[in-house]
Amino acid sequence: MFNRFQLKLIMLFFMLLDHIASFIPNTPLWFHYVGRLVAPTFFFLLIDGYFHTRNKYNYAKRLFVASGIMASGNILITTLFPSRITNGDVNIYLVGIMITAAVLLSTYIAYKAPSENMFRIIFCGVIMLLAPIIFSIIFTDVRGVKNNIFLSMAFSIVLLNFIEIRDKENNNPLTSLSIIIIIFLSLFTEGSILGPILTFIFYYFRDKKLSLVLFYSIFSLLFMGNNFSYNGLFIENIQWMMIFSIPFFFSYNGKKGSDLKYLFYAFYPIHIWILYIIGFFIKR
């Protein structure tokens, strides 16, 4: 049985392998296999943390601030180390710095947002979401760093907050609309459909283990598609392998363990940026 800290350490190691395969050429494909276990397990712990945190607003706020730092760093790293530039009419450095500054400003606004002002941090989250999209539209052939699971997690916490408000207000139409908007925004984050679906599964079936396993397994196996060949299952559509994270869910003993909550916040962006830069020079 693992406590929260131990489980995170295992997933950080799997994450490292997955991202090595993403950024460094000629690495084993199976590095991506173990990487499929990471996001579901972190979302599992995220929802568990939602039930234990003393301030759910600060929980979301912290994730949005981390997301802003990650987004600005991604754009800056991509600007300094672009894969290639085909749009010669636009100065990538000027645009990159301007967009980075906008994201940093939104991050500061989110950080300084008064207590319980959820809509302000959501607005800042939208800016963090749009910034890399705008950068990609301007520089269509530049392949940079796009990872930002913090934003997916932040929207998941906001989603849970609105779900609880809706339940208390007896299905207020405005709150229901807010839920739909948050789900829609989540689709454009790194987590995409995984974010809201995993959030629903881990939230509603938190105390119903059999139902959790059933719905999680069905969702996982849907990623197999209709190609059951070796190439289809082990090369093209490997996301179904997230089903193997189930044993880790039930190996969690519910205890916190060492209090190093900022380890993940620091390790996640730093290791991605380092690997991207290493890969950049290897591919030159």
MILUMLUM-635356 format. One record per residue (C-alpha): residue in three letters; residue number from 1; x, y, z. Coordinates in nm, 4 decimals, always signed. Layout:
<pts>
{ALA,NUM,{X,Y,Z}}
...
</pts>
This chain:
<pts>
{MET,1,{+0.0000,+0.0000,+0.0000}}
{PHE,2,{+0.1254,+0.3467,-0.0908}}
{ASN,3,{+0.0557,+0.6843,+0.0637}}
{ARG,4,{-0.0118,+0.9915,-0.1482}}
{PHE,5,{+0.3515,+1.1008,-0.1635}}
{GLN,6,{+0.4821,+0.7551,-0.2573}}
{LEU,7,{+0.2215,+0.7149,-0.5296}}
{LYS,8,{+0.3150,+1.0543,-0.6742}}
{LEU,9,{+0.6828,+0.9586,-0.6801}}
{ILE,10,{+0.6052,+0.6430,-0.8786}}
{MET,11,{+0.3981,+0.8429,-1.1261}}
{LEU,12,{+0.6675,+1.1097,-1.1567}}
{PHE,13,{+0.9116,+0.8378,-1.2605}}
{PHE,14,{+0.6641,+0.7009,-1.5177}}
{MET,15,{+0.6048,+1.0572,-1.6380}}
{LEU,16,{+0.9772,+1.1099,-1.6827}}
{LEU,17,{+1.0025,+0.7988,-1.9012}}
{ASP,18,{+0.7012,+0.9073,-2.1065}}
{HIS,19,{+0.8427,+1.2529,-2.1719}}
{ILE,20,{+1.1874,+1.1173,-2.2526}}
{ALA,21,{+1.0159,+0.9217,-2.5301}}
{SER,22,{+0.8281,+1.2356,-2.6378}}
{PHE,23,{+1.1277,+1.4655,-2.6721}}
{ILE,24,{+1.4360,+1.2469,-2.7167}}
{PRO,25,{+1.4719,+1.0573,-3.0477}}
{ASN,26,{+1.5177,+0.6795,-3.0666}}
{THR,27,{+1.3838,+0.5958,-2.7215}}
{PRO,28,{+1.1848,+0.2760,-2.6526}}
{LEU,29,{+0.8140,+0.2853,-2.7310}}
{TRP,30,{+0.7314,+0.1157,-2.4013}}
{PHE,31,{+0.8285,+0.4380,-2.2232}}
{HIS,32,{+0.4966,+0.5688,-2.3551}}
{TYR,33,{+0.3162,+0.2597,-2.2250}}
{VAL,34,{+0.3941,+0.3346,-1.8598}}
{GLY,35,{+0.3159,+0.6986,-1.9294}}
{ARG,36,{-0.0498,+0.6095,-1.9914}}
{LEU,37,{-0.0858,+0.5373,-1.6194}}
{VAL,38,{+0.0229,+0.8823,-1.5081}}
{ALA,39,{-0.2633,+1.1219,-1.5920}}
{PRO,40,{-0.5418,+0.8950,-1.4581}}
{THR,41,{-0.3550,+0.8388,-1.1319}}
{PHE,42,{-0.2887,+1.2095,-1.0856}}
{PHE,43,{-0.6556,+1.2870,-1.1548}}
{PHE,44,{-0.7497,+1.0170,-0.9039}}
{LEU,45,{-0.5317,+1.1876,-0.6426}}
{LEU,46,{-0.6591,+1.5288,-0.7530}}
{ILE,47,{-1.0200,+1.4367,-0.6786}}
{ASP,48,{-0.9183,+1.2725,-0.3528}}
{GLY,49,{-0.7374,+1.5928,-0.2607}}
{TYR,50,{-1.0514,+1.7919,-0.3395}}
{PHE,51,{-1.2345,+1.6116,-0.0610}}
{HIS,52,{-0.9552,+1.6689,+0.1892}}
{THR,53,{-0.8474,+2.0259,+0.1160}}
{ARG,54,{-0.9569,+2.2935,+0.3608}}
{ASN,55,{-0.9942,+2.5600,+0.0915}}
{LYS,56,{-1.1186,+2.4379,-0.2464}}
{TYR,57,{-1.0914,+2.7845,-0.3978}}
{ASN,58,{-0.7212,+2.8060,-0.3141}}
{TYR,59,{-0.6792,+2.4547,-0.4547}}
{ALA,60,{-0.8082,+2.5742,-0.7933}}
{LYS,61,{-0.6218,+2.9044,-0.7686}}
{ARG,62,{-0.2903,+2.7280,-0.7031}}
{LEU,63,{-0.3396,+2.5093,-1.0105}}
{PHE,64,{-0.4253,+2.8090,-1.2308}}
{VAL,65,{-0.1136,+2.9937,-1.1140}}
{ALA,66,{+0.0976,+2.6837,-1.1854}}
{SER,67,{-0.0714,+2.6603,-1.5241}}
{GLY,68,{+0.0142,+3.0216,-1.6029}}
{ILE,69,{+0.3782,+2.9696,-1.5132}}
{MET,70,{+0.3842,+2.6540,-1.7257}}
{ALA,71,{+0.2137,+2.8226,-2.0233}}
{SER,72,{+0.4437,+3.1250,-2.0187}}
{GLY,73,{+0.7490,+2.9015,-1.9849}}
{ASN,74,{+0.6307,+2.6830,-2.2728}}
{ILE,75,{+0.5907,+2.9799,-2.5057}}
{LEU,76,{+0.9229,+3.1308,-2.4014}}
{ILE,77,{+1.1113,+2.8009,-2.4481}}
{THR,78,{+0.9452,+2.7459,-2.7859}}
{THR,79,{+1.0343,+3.1020,-2.8887}}
{LEU,80,{+1.3990,+3.0604,-2.7935}}
{PHE,81,{+1.4295,+2.7080,-2.9345}}
{PRO,82,{+1.1778,+2.6807,-3.2226}}
{SER,83,{+1.1703,+2.3581,-3.4221}}
{ARG,84,{+1.1482,+2.5589,-3.7435}}
{ILE,85,{+1.0169,+2.8921,-3.8673}}
{THR,86,{+0.8346,+2.9211,-4.1980}}
{ASN,87,{+0.6437,+3.2450,-4.1376}}
{GLY,88,{+0.9254,+3.4870,-4.2172}}
{ASP,89,{+0.6943,+3.7892,-4.2139}}
{VAL,90,{+0.6375,+3.7645,-3.8390}}
{ASN,91,{+0.9067,+3.8074,-3.5744}}
{ILE,92,{+0.8735,+3.4992,-3.3556}}
{TYR,93,{+1.0741,+3.6574,-3.0741}}
{LEU,94,{+0.8582,+3.9686,-3.0561}}
{VAL,95,{+0.5333,+3.7706,-3.0708}}
{GLY,96,{+0.6618,+3.5124,-2.8241}}
{ILE,97,{+0.7643,+3.7745,-2.5701}}
{MET,98,{+0.4329,+3.9607,-2.6060}}
{ILE,99,{+0.2257,+3.6452,-2.5557}}
{THR,100,{+0.4463,+3.5348,-2.2661}}
{ALA,101,{+0.3969,+3.8741,-2.1017}}
{ALA,102,{+0.0186,+3.8462,-2.1442}}
{VAL,103,{+0.0165,+3.5031,-1.9808}}
{LEU,104,{+0.2367,+3.6215,-1.6937}}
{LEU,105,{+0.0020,+3.9159,-1.6386}}
{SER,106,{-0.2995,+3.6845,-1.6257}}
{THR,107,{-0.1080,+3.4604,-1.3842}}
{TYR,108,{-0.0398,+3.7566,-1.1568}}
{ILE,109,{-0.4068,+3.8594,-1.1712}}
{ALA,110,{-0.5099,+3.5044,-1.0791}}
{TYR,111,{-0.2607,+3.5019,-0.7924}}
{LYS,112,{-0.3922,+3.8341,-0.6605}}
{ALA,113,{-0.7586,+3.7456,-0.7116}}
{PRO,114,{-0.9604,+3.8112,-0.3946}}
{SER,115,{-1.0897,+3.5153,-0.1992}}
{GLU,116,{-1.3677,+3.3140,-0.3609}}
{ASN,117,{-1.3568,+3.5123,-0.6883}}
{MET,118,{-1.3828,+3.2006,-0.9032}}
{PHE,119,{-1.4816,+3.3790,-1.2230}}
{ARG,120,{-1.1676,+3.5939,-1.2215}}
{ILE,121,{-0.9362,+3.2941,-1.2077}}
{ILE,122,{-1.1466,+3.1201,-1.4753}}
{PHE,123,{-1.1026,+3.4250,-1.6993}}
{CYS,124,{-0.7273,+3.4080,-1.6410}}
{GLY,125,{-0.7426,+3.0369,-1.7210}}
{VAL,126,{-0.9059,+3.1138,-2.0548}}
{ILE,127,{-0.6173,+3.3482,-2.1403}}
{MET,128,{-0.3719,+3.0725,-2.0473}}
{LEU,129,{-0.5665,+2.8391,-2.2742}}
{LEU,130,{-0.5850,+3.0774,-2.5709}}
{ALA,131,{-0.2248,+3.2020,-2.5614}}
{PRO,132,{-0.0537,+2.8859,-2.6953}}
{ILE,133,{-0.3369,+2.8372,-2.9454}}
{ILE,134,{-0.2819,+3.1879,-3.0847}}
{PHE,135,{+0.0934,+3.1244,-3.0972}}
{SER,136,{+0.0338,+2.7998,-3.2897}}
{ILE,137,{-0.1971,+2.9745,-3.5365}}
{ILE,138,{+0.0632,+3.2424,-3.6103}}
{PHE,139,{+0.3479,+2.9921,-3.6369}}
{THR,140,{+0.1753,+2.6842,-3.7752}}
{ASP,141,{+0.4907,+2.4807,-3.8374}}
{VAL,142,{+0.6639,+2.5505,-3.5081}}
{ARG,143,{+0.6473,+2.2438,-3.2886}}
{GLY,144,{+0.7203,+2.3490,-2.9347}}
{VAL,145,{+0.6221,+2.2601,-2.5808}}
{LYS,146,{+0.2464,+2.2220,-2.5390}}
{ASN,147,{+0.2246,+2.0162,-2.2196}}
{ASN,148,{+0.0198,+2.1762,-1.9425}}
{ILE,149,{-0.1750,+1.9249,-1.7379}}
{PHE,150,{-0.2061,+2.1907,-1.4652}}
{LEU,151,{-0.4714,+2.3688,-1.6714}}
{SER,152,{-0.6704,+2.0477,-1.7193}}
{MET,153,{-0.6578,+1.9864,-1.3446}}
{ALA,154,{-0.7529,+2.3447,-1.2617}}
{PHE,155,{-1.0646,+2.3245,-1.4782}}
{SER,156,{-1.1502,+1.9901,-1.3148}}
{ILE,157,{-1.1475,+2.1491,-0.9700}}
{VAL,158,{-1.3642,+2.4350,-1.0987}}
{LEU,159,{-1.5961,+2.1765,-1.2555}}
{LEU,160,{-1.6391,+2.0006,-0.9206}}
{ASN,161,{-1.7042,+2.3328,-0.7511}}
{PHE,162,{-1.9873,+2.4139,-0.9925}}
{ILE,163,{-2.1290,+2.0615,-0.9606}}
{GLU,164,{-2.1553,+2.1046,-0.5843}}
{ILE,165,{-2.3090,+2.4511,-0.6238}}
{ARG,166,{-2.5637,+2.3126,-0.8720}}
{ASP,167,{-2.6609,+2.0343,-0.6335}}
{LYS,168,{-2.7084,+2.2830,-0.3492}}
{GLU,169,{-2.9111,+2.5213,-0.5664}}
{ASN,170,{-3.1323,+2.2453,-0.7058}}
{ASN,171,{-3.0105,+2.2557,-1.0683}}
{ASN,172,{-2.9753,+2.6302,-1.1205}}
{PRO,173,{-2.9718,+2.6830,-1.5037}}
{LEU,174,{-2.6857,+2.9348,-1.4840}}
{THR,175,{-2.4714,+2.6914,-1.2857}}
{SER,176,{-2.5545,+2.4106,-1.5284}}
{LEU,177,{-2.4471,+2.6362,-1.8159}}
{SER,178,{-2.1222,+2.7086,-1.6310}}
{ILE,179,{-2.0579,+2.3336,-1.6047}}
{ILE,180,{-2.1062,+2.2922,-1.9797}}
{ILE,181,{-1.8691,+2.5826,-2.0505}}
{ILE,182,{-1.5999,+2.4387,-1.8218}}
{ILE,183,{-1.6287,+2.0982,-1.9898}}
{PHE,184,{-1.6007,+2.2670,-2.3301}}
{LEU,185,{-1.2906,+2.4611,-2.2244}}
{SER,186,{-1.1361,+2.1433,-2.0831}}
{LEU,187,{-1.1498,+1.9808,-2.4252}}
{PHE,188,{-0.8849,+2.2255,-2.5497}}
{THR,189,{-0.6391,+2.1533,-2.2689}}
{GLU,190,{-0.3754,+1.8801,-2.2679}}
{GLY,191,{-0.6095,+1.6430,-2.0864}}
{SER,192,{-0.8854,+1.6953,-2.3453}}
{ILE,193,{-1.1799,+1.4584,-2.2899}}
{LEU,194,{-0.9834,+1.2663,-2.0260}}
{GLY,195,{-1.0082,+1.5571,-1.7823}}
{PRO,196,{-1.3857,+1.5919,-1.7407}}
{ILE,197,{-1.4620,+1.2201,-1.7857}}
{LEU,198,{-1.2087,+1.1101,-1.5234}}
{THR,199,{-1.3304,+1.3873,-1.2957}}
{PHE,200,{-1.6877,+1.2583,-1.3164}}
{ILE,201,{-1.5837,+0.8949,-1.2651}}
{PHE,202,{-1.3592,+0.9611,-0.9651}}
{TYR,203,{-1.6060,+1.2056,-0.8092}}
{TYR,204,{-1.9317,+1.0145,-0.8404}}
{PHE,205,{-1.7870,+0.6682,-0.7761}}
{ARG,206,{-1.5369,+0.7615,-0.5086}}
{ASP,207,{-1.7010,+0.5328,-0.2541}}
{LYS,208,{-1.8286,+0.2761,-0.5061}}
{LYS,209,{-1.5239,+0.0743,-0.6043}}
{LEU,210,{-1.7017,-0.1728,-0.8300}}
{SER,211,{-1.8731,+0.1041,-1.0278}}
{LEU,212,{-1.5478,+0.2974,-1.0495}}
{VAL,213,{-1.3635,-0.0026,-1.1934}}
{LEU,214,{-1.6478,-0.0783,-1.4348}}
{PHE,215,{-1.6890,+0.2704,-1.5802}}
{TYR,216,{-1.3170,+0.3436,-1.5787}}
{SER,217,{-1.2453,+0.0167,-1.7607}}
{ILE,218,{-1.5124,+0.0828,-2.0224}}
{PHE,219,{-1.3777,+0.4327,-2.0810}}
{SER,220,{-1.0207,+0.3020,-2.1086}}
{LEU,221,{-1.1060,+0.0261,-2.3540}}
{LEU,222,{-1.2933,+0.2674,-2.5805}}
{PHE,223,{-0.9533,+0.4008,-2.6841}}
{MET,224,{-0.8799,+0.0693,-2.8542}}
{GLY,225,{-1.0999,+0.1782,-3.1419}}
{ASN,226,{-1.1753,-0.0914,-3.3971}}
{ASN,227,{-0.8183,-0.1859,-3.4860}}
{PHE,228,{-0.7253,-0.4882,-3.2767}}
{SER,229,{-0.4052,-0.5689,-3.4614}}
{TYR,230,{-0.0667,-0.5466,-3.2899}}
{ASN,231,{-0.0005,-0.2205,-3.4714}}
{GLY,232,{-0.3356,-0.0804,-3.3629}}
{LEU,233,{-0.3117,-0.1798,-2.9972}}
{PHE,234,{+0.0566,-0.1301,-2.9248}}
{ILE,235,{+0.1661,+0.1454,-3.1609}}
{GLU,236,{-0.1237,+0.3622,-3.2798}}
{ASN,237,{-0.3843,+0.3533,-3.0011}}
{ILE,238,{-0.1985,+0.2955,-2.6760}}
{GLN,239,{-0.4160,+0.5198,-2.4574}}
{TRP,240,{-0.6247,+0.2140,-2.3597}}
{MET,241,{-0.3281,+0.1050,-2.1459}}
{MET,242,{-0.4436,+0.3513,-1.8826}}
{ILE,243,{-0.6590,+0.0620,-1.7621}}
{PHE,244,{-0.3485,-0.0709,-1.5880}}
{SER,245,{-0.3554,+0.2211,-1.3469}}
{ILE,246,{-0.6460,+0.0564,-1.1599}}
{PRO,247,{-0.4153,-0.1401,-0.9242}}
{PHE,248,{-0.2505,+0.1881,-0.8275}}
{PHE,249,{-0.5885,+0.3393,-0.7374}}
{PHE,250,{-0.6489,+0.0621,-0.4895}}
{SER,251,{-0.2938,+0.0561,-0.3587}}
{TYR,252,{-0.3549,+0.4054,-0.2192}}
{ASN,253,{-0.3984,+0.3898,+0.1579}}
{GLY,254,{-0.5555,+0.7346,+0.1899}}
{LYS,255,{-0.2648,+0.8761,+0.3892}}
{LYS,256,{-0.0792,+1.1925,+0.2947}}
{GLY,257,{+0.2809,+1.0900,+0.3562}}
{SER,258,{+0.5642,+1.3441,+0.3288}}
{ASP,259,{+0.4497,+1.7044,+0.2929}}
{LEU,260,{+0.6217,+1.8015,-0.0324}}
{LYS,261,{+0.3188,+1.9219,-0.2283}}
{TYR,262,{+0.5250,+2.1598,-0.4419}}
{LEU,263,{+0.7522,+1.8819,-0.5714}}
{PHE,264,{+0.5088,+1.7999,-0.8540}}
{TYR,265,{+0.4518,+2.1690,-0.9309}}
{ALA,266,{+0.8272,+2.2154,-0.9787}}
{PHE,267,{+0.9269,+1.8819,-1.1330}}
{TYR,268,{+0.6594,+1.8779,-1.4028}}
{PRO,269,{+0.7549,+2.1957,-1.5939}}
{ILE,270,{+1.1293,+2.1835,-1.5262}}
{HIS,271,{+1.1856,+1.8296,-1.6536}}
{ILE,272,{+0.9751,+1.8966,-1.9654}}
{TRP,273,{+1.1671,+2.2136,-2.0514}}
{ILE,274,{+1.5022,+2.0419,-1.9976}}
{LEU,275,{+1.4063,+1.7414,-2.2106}}
{TYR,276,{+1.2711,+1.9657,-2.4866}}
{ILE,277,{+1.5958,+2.1651,-2.5009}}
{ILE,278,{+1.8046,+1.8457,-2.5022}}
{GLY,279,{+1.5891,+1.7073,-2.7836}}
{PHE,280,{+1.6187,+2.0362,-2.9719}}
{PHE,281,{+1.9976,+2.0139,-2.9867}}
{ILE,282,{+2.0003,+1.6399,-3.0618}}
{LYS,283,{+1.7752,+1.6915,-3.3650}}
{ARG,284,{+1.9789,+1.9809,-3.5072}}
</pts>
